């Protein structure tokens, strides 16, 4: 993953200025959701990936918990450990596409519902703060659930 750079050198607004106004406004709305959900998050552009990344203070660590990927047609709020998030309604995309990452997709013209963005950002920050052992135990618990419950494949649609 590319390293974050000083937000004063390449602020998120500079990255967003490269996109159509409707997309940039959508990204700004999602940025506000992340700031509301995790007020102490650290936001920085990762120019190599062309994303806005989010870290959260957790003791002496500041683990990476989310990214905002802006594309010409939509905006993703993604979670690198998304497979560990509670998603009983299948709102997150990425199952069957990636091993661990999951994301929400927003498209212009559809009203954003804050609930999923706030809920998943909070969960992702909490999971990122867990130790490797705690994440492993959570992963084992999640891996055991689908077989027992007959969990369904994600039905997520862009939000």
Buried (B, 14 or more C-beta within 10 A) or exposed (E): EEEBBEBEEBBBEEBBEEBEEEBBBBBBBBBEBBBEBBEEBBBBBBBEEEBBBBBBBBEEEBBBBBBBBBEEEBBBBBBBBBBBBEBEEBBBBBBEEBEEBBBBBBBEEEEBEEEBBBBBBBBBBBBBBBEEEEBEEBBEEBEEEEEEEEBEEBEBEEB
